[in-house]
């Protein structure tokens, strides 16, 4: 036959709630994001002379990774995209979707307004 377990072996309701609260706080503390480093433009100028190339640090929207890119701009138009070596996600690499970002920008057949399905 089994022996009955004494009630002293179980934790009290107060101990249970304290342990549950501690577990909840510990889980929430583990979900906090570390402060993100803001990537400033690589070369800051108020106005650029005609034909001068300026590089800006930005992120790629080609895929969901959000890789850091260095966008070279000449006369106010982006002309080249490269991976940003100091970005923690991409570490200087850039996927094919990011490399093709300029092709979509200058495509004459790109969609300029929302399409209506029907």
N, C-alpha and C positions, 0 to 999 in steps of 0.2 A: 504494500500500500504506500501511497505517497504521503509525505508529511506536510502539514500546512506550513507555508512560509510566513514567518512573523512580519507584522506590518512595519517594523523598524527597518527592514531591509529595503523597503521602497522609499523613494525620496518624497518629501512633502510637496504639496502643491506649490508652495512658495519657491522651493528649490527648483522645481520643474520650470516655473515661469522665469526664474532668473537665468537658467541655462538656455531656455528658448530665446530670451531677449539677447543674451550674449551671442548666441549663434547668429541671430538676425543682424546684429550690429557688425559682427565680423564678416558676414557675407556682403553686407552693403559696403564696408570699407574696402573689400577686395575688388569692387566694381568701379571704384573711382579712377578716372583717367588721369594719367600724369599730365602736367601742364605742357601744352604744345609749344614748340618753338616756331615763332612767326618768321617766315622767310621774306626778307625785304628785297626790293629790287637790287640786282647785282651792281648796277650803275645808276645812280640817281642824278637826273638833270631836270631842271624846270622846263627848258625848251632845248630841243636838239637842232643843230644846224642841218640844212638840207643834205641828205645823203649820208649822214652819220648813223652808224649802227649802234643801237642801245639794246642791252640785254636785261630782261625782266625775269624774276623768279616767280613761277606760278604753278598751278597744278593741272594735270591732264584730265579731261573728261571723256577720254576714249573708252575706258572700261571702268569697272567699279573700284579699282585699286587706288586711284587718286595719286598717281606717281608725280613726283616733282619734276618740273621741266624748266629749262632756260629758254625763253622765247626771244629770238633776235628780231628786233624791229627796225625797219629802215623807212623813213618818211611816213611814220605813223602806221605802217602795215607790217604784220609779221612775215618774215621771210624764211626763218629756220627754227625748228624745234629740236632741242637736245635734252638728254637726261641730266638731272641735277645731281652731282656727286654727293652733296651734303644732305640730301633728302633721306630720311630713315627707311622709307618703304622701298623706293626704287634703287637707291644707292648708285645712281648714275645711269641706270638702264632705262630704256623706253620701249614699250611694246609696239607692234606693228600698227595698232589703232592710234597710238599717240604720234607715231611718225607720219601717219596719213592724215593727221588733223588739218594740215594746211591744204591738202587736196580737197577736203570737204568745204573749206572756207572759200576757196576760189572757184568751185565748181559752178558752171553756169546753169546746171539743171538741179541745183539743190532746192529743197523745199523752204520757201521763205515765209509761209504762213501755215497755220494748222490745217490739216486735211480733214474733211468731213466724210465719214463713212456712210454709205447709203446705197 
